[in-house]
Amino acid sequence: MDVTIKGQFKAIGETKETTNGKTIQKFYLDIDTDSQYPTIFEFQNYDNRVNLTSLKPGDVITVHSNPSGRKWTSPEGKNLFFQSFNAWKIETETTAPVTPKVESTEPEQIGEDTLPF
């Protein structure tokens, strides 16, 4: 299953090594920037599948991820649930440079060569 979420890049967490030698680096995305109480999603960059080095806080990005979750029962018999979103693709939003429209201060000239008939 693919979960795609667009938002504003916030921060990158520390890189941690798993017991099987892989790396996990968490990063955070604000999907509700206009709210008094922002909604922050946590994603995992599992084994450096996506490049986070070019991202800056405030960049608008779209993250494609695979959700995963599992149940773990503690020795005391308490059930705990873990979920994560493993990012596999990041798209940065690019905006084309805006060319300012230059307005002429001279009045438009109408002559015989500009008439449609």
C-alpha positions as CSV (number, residue, x, y, z in Angstrom):
1,M,0.0,0.0,0.0
2,D,1.3,3.5,-0.9
3,V,0.5,6.5,1.3
4,T,1.3,9.8,-0.3
5,I,1.4,12.9,1.9
6,K,2.2,16.5,1.0
7,G,3.4,19.1,3.5
8,Q,6.2,21.3,4.7
9,F,9.5,19.7,5.7
10,K,10.4,20.4,9.3
11,A,13.5,18.5,10.5
12,I,15.7,15.4,10.3
13,G,16.3,13.2,13.3
14,E,19.4,11.3,14.2
15,T,20.6,8.3,12.2
16,K,20.3,5.0,14.2
17,E,21.7,1.6,13.3
18,T,19.4,-1.4,13.7
19,T,20.5,-4.8,15.0
20,N,20.7,-6.2,11.4
21,G,23.2,-3.4,10.3
22,K,20.6,-1.2,8.5
23,T,20.1,2.5,9.2
24,I,17.0,4.4,10.1
25,Q,16.7,8.2,10.0
26,K,13.5,9.8,11.0
27,F,12.2,13.1,9.4
28,Y,9.2,15.2,10.0
29,L,6.5,16.8,7.8
30,D,3.9,19.4,8.8
31,I,0.8,18.8,6.8
32,D,-1.4,21.5,8.4
33,T,0.8,24.7,8.4
34,D,-2.2,27.1,8.8
35,S,-3.5,25.6,12.1
36,Q,-2.7,26.8,15.6
37,Y,-2.0,23.1,16.4
38,P,0.0,21.7,13.4
39,T,-0.2,18.1,12.4
40,I,3.3,16.6,12.2
41,F,3.9,13.3,10.5
42,E,7.0,11.2,11.3
43,F,8.5,9.2,8.5
44,Q,11.5,6.8,8.4
45,N,14.3,6.9,5.9
46,Y,15.1,3.2,6.0
47,D,18.6,2.3,4.8
48,N,18.9,5.7,3.0
49,R,16.3,5.0,0.4
50,V,15.6,8.7,-0.1
51,N,18.0,11.6,-0.2
52,L,17.3,14.1,2.6
53,T,20.5,16.2,2.3
54,S,19.1,18.8,-0.1
55,L,16.0,19.5,2.0
56,K,15.7,22.6,4.1
57,P,13.0,23.4,6.7
58,G,10.1,25.0,5.0
59,D,10.5,23.1,1.7
60,V,7.2,21.8,0.4
61,I,7.5,18.1,-0.5
62,T,5.4,15.1,-1.3
63,V,6.4,11.9,0.5
64,H,5.5,8.4,-0.9
65,S,5.7,5.8,1.8
66,N,4.7,2.3,2.8
67,P,2.9,2.1,6.2
68,S,3.9,-0.8,8.4
69,G,2.7,-1.8,11.9
70,R,2.9,-4.7,14.3
71,K,1.7,-5.8,17.7
72,W,4.1,-6.7,20.5
73,T,3.2,-8.3,23.8
74,S,5.3,-7.4,26.7
75,P,6.5,-10.0,29.3
76,E,3.8,-8.6,31.6
77,G,1.1,-9.5,28.9
78,K,0.4,-5.9,27.8
79,N,-0.2,-5.4,24.1
80,L,1.7,-2.6,22.4
81,F,1.3,-1.5,18.8
82,F,3.9,0.1,16.6
83,Q,3.4,1.9,13.3
84,S,5.8,3.6,10.9
85,F,5.8,5.2,7.5
86,N,8.8,4.0,5.5
87,A,9.6,6.6,2.8
88,W,10.6,5.4,-0.6
89,K,10.3,8.5,-2.7
90,I,10.3,12.3,-2.1
91,E,9.2,14.9,-4.6
92,T,10.1,18.5,-4.1
93,E,7.7,21.2,-5.2
94,T,9.3,23.4,-7.8
95,T,7.9,26.7,-8.9
96,A,8.8,28.3,-12.2
97,P,10.3,31.7,-11.9
98,V,7.8,34.4,-12.3
99,T,8.6,37.0,-15.0
100,P,7.3,40.3,-14.0
101,K,4.9,41.8,-16.5
102,V,6.1,45.2,-17.8
103,E,3.4,47.7,-18.2
104,S,4.0,50.5,-20.8
105,T,3.4,54.0,-19.6
106,E,2.9,55.2,-23.1
107,P,-0.6,55.3,-24.6
108,E,-1.4,52.6,-27.1
109,Q,-1.0,53.9,-30.7
110,I,-3.8,53.2,-33.1
111,G,-3.1,53.7,-36.7
112,E,-4.1,52.4,-40.0
113,D,-1.7,49.5,-39.8
114,T,-3.2,48.3,-36.5
115,L,-6.9,48.3,-37.5
116,P,-8.4,44.9,-38.0
117,F,-10.2,45.9,-41.3
